[in-house]
Amino acid sequence: MTIVNPTALSVINLFFWVLQLGAFVIEAWAFGDALRRPTAAFPAAGKQTKPIWLVILGVAFVIGIAGALNYLSLISMFPIVAFVAAAIYLVDVRPKIKSMKPDSRQGPYGPW
């Protein structure tokens, strides 16, 4: 018979909760960043449209909330997929959209 130390389990649970909380922060950052970017920059950078990315990252954000509140376990597939979606946005899409320079002849109300 194996006796499990309850303190060890609580430390492990705390570790996984911190992982889920960190994943949630990254998912929230990705969703917030996608909201701020101009709609025209997404297709101009050769990526999916802004509404598609907002849906993907919005679902990832909701899954991240559920994971941070311990409604989903870390071993479940959904938090992992949500984190991967946010990571793809931050590593691949965001740098290309961020590098898109607005037209220098643009005034505050449109082209000169």
N, C-alpha and C positions, 0 to 999 in steps of 0.2 A: 504494500500500500504506500502510495506516495503522498507526502504531506507538502502542501504548497504554502509558502509564506505569504500571508495577506499583504504585507508591506511591499513585497516584490511585485505582486499583481497591481497594486495601486501605482507603483512607479512606472510600470509598463503602460498602464492605462493613461497616466499623465503624459508619458512620452508620445503615445499615439494621438492624444487630444491636441498636444502642441503641434504635431504634424498636420492634423486636420485644420487647426486654426491658421497655421502658416499657409496652407493651400487656399483657405478661404480669403486670406489677405491678398494673395496673388490673383485669385479669380476676381475679387472686387476691384483691384487695380486695373486689370485688363478690361473689365466692363466699363469702368469709369473713363479710361483712356479712349476706348472706342466711341463713347458718347461724345467726347470733345472733338474728335477728328472730323474734318469736312467730308461730306458725302461723296463729292466728286473725286477725292483723293484715292478712294479704294479701287475703282476701276482704272483710274489713271496709273496706279502702281501695278496693275495686272493681277489684282486680288479679287476675291468675292466682294459683292456689294456690301455697303454698310448695314442695311437691314438684316442680311444673312448673318453677319458677324455679331450683330446685337442680339439676335435670337440665340445663337450658339453660346455667346458669353453670358447672356441673361440666364439661360438654363444652367450653365456652369455655376453662376453666382448663387442661384437658388439651391442647387445641390451642395455648394460649399456652406451655405447657411445651415442646411440640414446636417451636414457632417460636423460642423463646429458645435452644434447644439446636441450632438451625440444621438441624432435620429438615424443616422446611417453609420455603419461600421467602416473603418478604413479598408478592410479587406474586401468590401463590396466593390463591384466593378464601377459603379456610378461616380464615386469621388475621384477615382483614378482617371476616368475618361474626362471628367470636368477639369481636373488639373492639367491634363495633357492639352485640352483645347485652349485653355488660357495660356499655357506655355508656348504653344504654336503661335498664337496671336502676338505674344510679347517678343518672341525670338525672330519670327519670320515676317509677319505683317506690319507690326508697329514700326520697325526701322525703315521699311520702304515707304510707308505712308508719311512718316515724319520727315523723310528726306525730300518729299515733294514740296518744291518752293512755289509759293503763290506768284502769280504774274506781277512783275514789278510795276506795271503800268496801272495797277488797280488802285483806285482811290477808296475812301471809306464807303462810297455809295455805288461803286461799280467802276468800269473802265473809264479812263480819261477821255 
